[in-house]
Amino acid sequence: MLTWFRTRYLDLLGSIYIYNEHRGYTSIDRVLEAVRARAPDDHQLIADIEKHRADERKHYVMFKRWFELQGKMPLRVDRTCGHIDRFVEIMFRRTIDNLDTNRIIAEDNEFEKLCRVISLTEKRGYKQVDILLKHPLVKHDRTLIKIFQIIEKDEPSHWAPYDGWLKANGKRDPKWWEHAIDTFIHSELLFLKLPALFLNPWVKRRTEWQDAHDPAESLASPVAAAA
C-alpha cells in the first residue's frame, strides 16, 4: 500500500511539474515578445529573461527524461493545475493563450502587472521546491531529488529580472491582495485539486509529450537538450 501511495504521489507530482515547466517556457516567449518591443536596447533584461526561458525548458526536459526512464507518460493534467495559468486568469481575466500581448506592450501598467505575477509565481515555486526536497516521499527518488536541487539553484535568477525592472522603473512591490491571490492558488492546488486527482482512477495519461508541437525544440532529444 505504501509503495502504491508513493508511486501515485510522485506520478502526479511529476505530471503537474512537467505541465507547469512547459507552460512556463512557452509563456515566457510572450513575455520576450513584449520586452523586445518595449525595450529593444535593454540587452541585459532580454538576456536575463532568455536565461529564464532556457532554464524552464531545461527543467521540462529533465522531467520528461524522468518519465521516459520509467517507461510511461505523464498523467493528463491541464491549466487548472497551472499556477501561472490561474494567476494570469485572475489578474487579466483571460487565459494565457488569449492574453493580449499588444496591450501589454502598449500599456505600462499591464506590463508592470505581468512582472509582478511572474515574480510571485517564481518565488512560490522556490518555496515549494524547498519543501519537496525535505518531503519523505520525494527523498525516496534520487533522480527527482537531483532535479529539484537543480531547480532550487536556478530559481532565484528567475524572479530577479522582473523585480529589477519594477525597481528600475519606480513601480510598486506586490500588495497584500496579490500575495493573497498567490496563496489562494497554491492552497487550491494543494488541498483541492491534488487530492481530487490523486483519488480519481479515471485520470488518463498523455498520448504525446507537451512539446510535440513546439516549433524547433520537438526535434531535439531530451538528453541533448538537458546537456
C-alpha positions in Angstrom: 0.0 0.0 0.0 2.8 2.4 0.9 4.6 1.7 -2.4 1.4 2.4 -4.3 0.8 5.6 -2.4 4.3 6.8 -3.0 4.2 5.9 -6.7 0.9 7.6 -7.2 2.0 10.7 -5.4 5.3 11.1 -7.4 3.5 10.3 -10.6 1.0 13.1 -10.0 3.7 15.4 -8.7 5.8 14.9 -11.8 2.8 15.3 -14.1 1.9 18.7 -12.5 5.5 19.9 -12.7 6.1 18.9 -16.3 2.9 20.7 -17.3 4.0 23.9 -15.4 7.5 23.8 -16.8 6.2 23.6 -20.4 3.6 26.2 -19.7 6.4 28.3 -18.2 8.8 28.5 -21.1 6.1 28.8 -23.8 4.5 31.7 -21.8 7.9 33.4 -21.5 8.0 33.5 -25.3 5.1 36.0 -25.0 7.0 38.0 -22.3 10.1 38.2 -24.5 7.9 39.4 -27.4 6.7 42.3 -25.2 10.1 43.1 -23.8 11.8 43.2 -27.2 9.1 45.5 -28.4 9.1 47.8 -25.3 12.9 47.9 -24.6 14.9 46.6 -27.6 18.0 48.3 -26.3 17.8 46.7 -22.8 20.1 43.8 -23.7 20.6 42.7 -20.1 16.9 42.4 -19.3 16.4 40.5 -22.6 19.3 38.2 -21.8 18.1 37.5 -18.3 14.6 36.6 -19.5 16.1 34.4 -22.2 18.0 32.6 -19.5 14.8 32.2 -17.5 13.2 30.7 -20.6 16.1 28.3 -21.2 16.0 27.1 -17.6 12.3 26.4 -17.8 12.9 24.4 -20.9 15.7 22.6 -19.2 13.5 21.7 -16.3 10.8 20.4 -18.6 13.3 18.2 -20.4 14.5 16.8 -17.0 11.0 15.8 -16.0 10.4 14.4 -19.5 13.5 12.2 -19.1 12.4 11.1 -15.6 9.1 9.8 -17.1 10.9 8.2 -20.0 13.2 6.3 -17.7 10.1 4.8 -16.0 8.6 3.9 -19.4 5.5 5.9 -19.0 3.8 9.2 -20.0 2.7 11.9 -17.6 -0.9 12.0 -16.3 -3.1 14.3 -18.3 -3.4 17.5 -16.2 -4.5 20.8 -17.6 -4.3 24.5 -16.9 -6.4 24.1 -13.7 -3.1 22.8 -12.2 -1.0 25.6 -13.6 0.0 28.3 -11.1 0.8 30.9 -13.8 -2.3 29.9 -15.7 -4.6 30.6 -12.7 -2.7 33.8 -11.7 -3.0 35.3 -15.2 -6.6 34.3 -15.5 -7.4 36.1 -12.2 -5.3 39.2 -12.8 -6.0 39.7 -16.5 -9.4 37.9 -16.7 -8.3 35.8 -19.7 -6.2 32.7 -20.3 -2.5 32.9 -21.2 -3.3 31.8 -24.7 -5.7 34.7 -25.1 -3.5 37.3 -23.4 -3.3 40.5 -25.4 0.4 40.9 -26.0 -0.1 44.2 -27.9 -1.9 45.7 -25.0 0.8 44.6 -22.6 3.4 46.2 -24.8 1.4 49.4 -25.1 0.2 49.9 -21.5 2.8 50.4 -18.8 0.5 49.2 -16.0 -0.2 46.0 -17.8 3.4 45.1 -18.2 4.0 46.1 -14.6 1.2 43.7 -13.6 2.7 40.9 -15.6 6.1 41.3 -14.0 4.6 41.1 -10.5 2.6 37.9 -11.5 5.7 36.2 -12.8 7.9 37.3 -9.8 5.3 36.0 -7.3 4.9 32.7 -9.2 8.6 32.1 -9.3 9.0 32.9 -5.6 6.2 30.5 -4.8 7.9 27.8 -6.9 11.2 28.3 -4.9 9.4 27.9 -1.6 7.6 24.7 -2.8 10.9 23.1 -4.1 12.4 23.7 -0.6 9.5 21.8 0.9 9.7 19.0 -1.6 13.4 18.4 -1.1 12.6 17.5 2.5 9.5 15.5 1.7 9.8 11.8 2.8 8.1 10.5 -0.4 10.3 12.6 -2.7 13.5 11.8 -0.9 12.9 8.2 -1.9 13.6 9.1 -5.5 17.2 10.2 -6.0 16.6 11.3 -9.6 13.8 13.5 -8.6 15.8 15.0 -5.8 18.6 15.9 -8.3 16.0 17.6 -10.5 14.6 19.6 -7.6 18.1 20.6 -6.5 18.8 22.0 -10.0 15.5 23.9 -9.9 16.3 25.2 -6.5 19.7 26.5 -7.7 18.1 28.1 -10.9 15.0 29.7 -9.3 16.4 32.9 -7.7 17.6 34.2 -11.1 14.1 33.8 -12.5 12.3 36.5 -10.5 15.3 38.8 -10.4 14.8 40.4 -13.9 11.2 41.2 -13.2 11.8 42.6 -9.7 14.7 44.6 -11.3 12.6 46.1 -13.9 9.9 47.1 -11.4 12.5 48.8 -9.2 14.4 50.5 -12.0 11.1 52.0 -13.3 9.8 53.1 -9.9 7.0 50.6 -9.8 5.4 49.3 -6.6 6.0 46.0 -4.9 3.1 43.4 -4.8 0.4 44.4 -2.4 -1.2 42.2 0.2 -4.1 41.2 -2.0 -1.7 40.0 -4.8 0.1 37.8 -2.2 -3.3 36.6 -1.1 -4.2 35.5 -4.6 -0.9 33.7 -4.9 -1.6 31.9 -1.6 -5.1 31.0 -2.7 -4.0 29.5 -6.0 -1.4 27.4 -4.2 -3.8 26.3 -1.5 -6.4 25.5 -4.1 -4.0 23.1 -5.8 -2.6 21.6 -2.7 -5.9 21.0 -0.8 -8.5 20.6 -3.5 -7.1 19.7 -6.9 -4.2 17.4 -5.9 -6.3 15.2 -3.6 -9.1 15.0 -6.2 -6.6 13.9 -8.9 -4.9 11.5 -6.5 -8.2 9.7 -5.8 -9.5 9.8 -9.4 -8.8 6.4 -11.0 -10.0 7.7 -14.4 -7.2 10.2 -14.9 -5.6 9.2 -18.2 -2.1 9.5 -19.4 -1.0 11.8 -22.2 -0.5 10.2 -25.6 2.1 12.7 -26.7 4.6 15.0 -25.0 3.7 18.6 -24.3 6.5 19.8 -26.6 5.4 17.6 -29.5 4.2 20.7 -31.4 6.8 23.2 -30.2 8.5 24.7 -33.3 12.1 23.5 -33.3 12.6 22.0 -29.9 10.4 19.0 -30.6 13.2 17.8 -32.8 15.8 17.9 -30.0 16.4 14.8 -28.0 15.8 15.1 -24.2 19.4 14.1 -23.4 20.9 16.6 -25.8 18.6 19.4 -24.6 19.4 18.7 -20.9 23.2 18.7 -21.5 
